[in-house]
Amino acid sequence: MYKHFFKRLFDILFSVIALLILSPLLIPVVIILLLTGEHYVFYGQYRIGYKNKKFKILKFATMLKNSPNIGTGSITTRNDPRVFPFGRFLRKTKLNELPQILNILRGDISLIGPRPLMEVDFKKYSIEVQDKIYNIKPGLTGIGSVVFRDEQKLISESSIPLDEFYKLYISPYKGELELWYQSNLTLWNDMKIMLLTGWVILFSNSKLPEKMFKGLPVYSSR
């Protein structure tokens, strides 16, 4: 029952309350974005969503509009030159994700679930993971976001081509994490993920996520 009615009810309540509480923060962000970078506020991008159907996700603008066609494409590295200075702050604090509250309210995504990916990155999953990962709605945050929180650092330190590293190591691990989540989908685990999302922003090197969930897949880059 939690997987459907109550999860959706929680998403709606969270979205409405979050918009009311965060409005004093969102308004200054909008003003700063209008005055800096390329002077645009929101960035819409098609992602793979529930049952592998595409939808347009909303974010605060943090990069050059043409970013997907230059540099490392869909992969963002640490100190990526395509990211605006204020955009770097938004990405580090995850504030760039806040417009997705509107996606939650609309029903495109849930608060907790696998992160929705661009098609090019979705196809880096194995066929098995592609068939299963979005049998639940994607989320604003999820087990992959809190456990695999410093993806940009790992990508930046890789000695092999970025696309190859992502396909060989990052995608398989993320896929394992998200399938684990689907097998352990409870209100209690969702509450822990929600709390840990804020925790790992403040303490990025914390091992608390690994301690709070039993049976998590273990990451290996070898």
N, C-alpha and C positions, 0 to 999 in steps of 0.2 A: 504493500500500500504506500509506503514512504516513497518508493521509486516514482510515483506518478502524482497523485493528488496533493499530498502534503509537501512534496518537494516543490511543486509549482506554486502552491500557496505561500510557502516560505520565500520563494523568489520574488513574488509580487510584493509582499510586505517589506522585504529587504530593499527592493528598488525604490519604493515610494519613500520610505524612511531615509534611505541614503541620499536621495535627491534633495530632500528637505534639509538634512543636516549639513550636507557638503556644498550647498549652494553658495555660502560665503567664500568658500575656497575656489569653486569652479569659476566664478565670475572674474576674479583677478587673473586666473590662468588664461581665460579667453582674451582679456585685454592685452596681456603681455604677448600672446601669440599674434594678435593683430598688429602689434607694433614691432615685432622682431621676425627673424627668419625670412620666409617668403610671404609673410602676412596672411596666412590662412590658418584656420583654427582646427577644423576637423579633417580627418583622413579616412575615407571609406575604401575598403578593400574586400574583394570577394574571397571568402573562405569556405572550406568544406565543413558542413554542419551535420545536424541530426539526419541519420539514415543516408549520409553521404550526399546530401543536397546542398547546393551553394546558397550562401546568403552574404549580405554586405555587413561587415563588422565596422564599428566606429571607434576611432581613437583620436586623441589630441595629436596634432601634427608635430612631429619631432625631426623629420628628415626632409631632404630635397624631394620634391614631387616626383622626379624622375628616378628615384633611388632604385626601384626594381630593375631598371635597365642599365645601371652603371655599377662599377665596383664589384662587390661580392653578391650582388643580386638580392635574393630573398634572405640571405644570411647576414646578420648584423654582428660585427666584431666589436671588441672593446676598443674605445677611442676611434670608432668608425668616423671618417672625415665627412660622411654624408649627413651626420647628425648635427643639428644646430646646438649652440651652447646651452640655451634654455631647454632644448629637447633632451640633452644629456641628463639634466636634472630630473626632468619628467620621467625618463626611462629608469633612472636609478631608483627613484622613489615609487615607481609603478603608477604615478599619477596619470600617465598617458593612457592608461587602460580605463579610467573612470567613465568616459562616455559610453562604455559598453553596458553601463547600468541601463541605458535606454534599450539596448539589445535584449537584456534580461526581461525588462518590462514588456517588451514586444513579443517575447517568447522564442527568440532566435537561439538564445543560450540560457544556461542555468548559472547560478552563482558558483557552484562547484561542479567540475567535470573536466574532461580532457580539453586542452587548449585547441581551438579551431585553427587549422593550418591552411596556408596557401596550397593550391593543388600541386605545385611543383615539389613542396616538402611532404605533403600527404603521400605522394607516390614513392617516397623513399622508405616508407613502411613496407614490411612484408605483406603479401596478399592476405595472409591470415589476419594480421592486425588491421589492414584496411577494411576487411569484411566485418570486424567486430567493434572497433574503437568508438564509432559514433552510433552504436546501438542505444546509447544514452545521449542526451544533449551535451554539447561541449560547454565549457564553463569559463567564467571570468578568471577563476583560479582553480587549481586542482593538485592532485598528488605530485604530478610531474613538475608543477611550478615551485613547490616547496622543497622537494627532494633534489631536483635538478635545477637549482636556482642560479648557478653561476655558469650557465651554458656559454656565454660570450667569452669568459676567461678560458675555458677548455678549448674552444674553437681557436682563440687567438694564440694559444700555446702549441697548437698542433703543428707537427713537422711534415704532414702530408697535405695534399690539396684539400681545401675546405669541404667541397662537395663529397669527396670520398670519405673524409673523416666523419661527416654528418651521417652519411648512409651506413657506414660500417659500425659506428659506435653510438652516436647520439640517438638516431631513430630506433634501433633495436631496444635500447634501454628505456626510452620513453614509452615505447609500445608495451613493454613488459609491465611498467609501472601502471599504465592506464588499464590494462587488462586485470591487473591485481585489484585496482580500485573497483572495477565492475563486479568482481567476485566478493568484495568486502564493502558493498554499498550500504551504509547505515547512517542514521542521523548523527550518531556519536562521532563517526569518522569524518563526516562533513564539518561538524563543529570544530574538530581538532585541526582540520585543514584550514578553515577560516581563521582561526587564531594563529596558526603557524605562518600564514601568509604575511601578516604584519611582523611577526617575530623575525623571520629570515631577512626582511628588508633592513631591520635594525642590526641584526647579528648574522651576517651572511655566512660566517664560518661555523655557525652553530651545528652541532650534531643532534640536536633535539628531535628533528623530524624522524630520523632513523630510529631513535629510541622510543618514540611514541606509537609506532606502527610495527606490528609483528609480521614477519614473513615477507618483508619487502624484497624485491629483486635487488641484487648487488651490482653496482656499476663496475665495469672493467673495460679499460682501453687497450687491452692486450689480447 
